[in-house]
Amino acid sequence: MTTDKSPQEVIDIVGMHIFKPPFNHLLEDLATIPEVVRVTTLILEFDVELILNGMFGYLENLTGHHFQEAIEAFRSIRAVETVRILEDIQRYNAIIRGNHTSIEIKCR
């Protein structure tokens, strides 16, 4: 099978349709789909939500329930700086929501 689409065009097309049938069911049970599809889906889902709703919108939306999985997807493609930033956001979000075990405050 060949296509006249560039990789970026394919990603754009999938990104536009990820929330519509028949693809939207992929988001319901990510553990059952192949890793390459899961990683691609999580990254596209994150990207689309971030563009449309910002980080706060992503975290508040149902897609935010996949935040840890999205971090792991970025880790799997070795997006080290993205992982670092997202883990920082995850920690701050836990503090804001009170989902932390303890906070150590250091003064200089």
N, C-alpha and C positions, 0 to 999 in steps of 0.2 A: 504494500500500500504506500503510495507516495502522496505528498501534499505540496501545494505551492505556497504554503504558509511558512513564515519564519517561526522559530521557537517562541519568540516574543509574541507573535500574533496568536499562536496556539494558546499560550498562557493567558493572554487577554481574553480570548474567546471563552476558555474554561472559566476564568474569573467572573465573567459576566453571567454565566449560567450555573454557577455552583450552588446558588440558593433556589434554583428552580428544578422541578421534576425533569428528568429522572435522577439528577445528581444530588438533590437535597437530602435524600435518604442516607447518603454517605456520611453526613454529619451526625447522624443518630447513633451509629455504632462503629466508631472508628477502629476499634480493636479487631474487627472482622475483615477489614480490607487490607490488601497487600501494602507493604511498607512504602513503596514508591508512590502509590496513590494517596496513602495517608499523609505522608510528608508534604506532598504537593497540595493536597486539599487543605491541610492546616495552615500552610504558608499563604496560600491564596485567600483563604477565609480571613486570616489575620490582616492581610494587606487590604482587602476590600473593606473590611469593617473599620480599619484605621483611617483609610481615606474618607469613607462616608461619615463616620461618627467620632473620630478621634480616639485616643487611648481610653478616656473615661467611658465613652460610649461602648467601646469594645468590652471593657471590663464589666460594665453594667448589663450588657446584652447577653443573650443565651450563648453566644459564641465565646464569651469570656470564661465559660465553664471549661473550655479547652485550653486555657492559658498555659498550664504546665505542659500539656502535650505540644502546644505551639513552640514553647521554649525548647523542648526536646527535638522537635522537627528542625528548628534552626541550628541546634547543636549538631544534628546528624549531617547537615550540609556545611559544617564548620564555619558558620557565621558567628565567630567568636565575639566580636564587639556587640552584635545584636543580642546575643545570649546574655552578655554582661549587663547591658542596659535593661533588658526585660527582667532579669533576676533582681536588679535594683528596684524596678517598678513593683515587682511582686512583693518584695520585702516592705516597701513603703505602703503598698496597698494593705498588707496584713496589719501593719501598725495602725493605719488610719481606721481600719475596720475592727481593731481590737482582737485580731486573730493571731496574736503573738504570745509567746510564753514569758518573755522578759525583754526589756529594753535596757541596754547598757549605755549610759550617757557618759561621755568622756569630755572633760574640760581641759583646755590647754593652759 
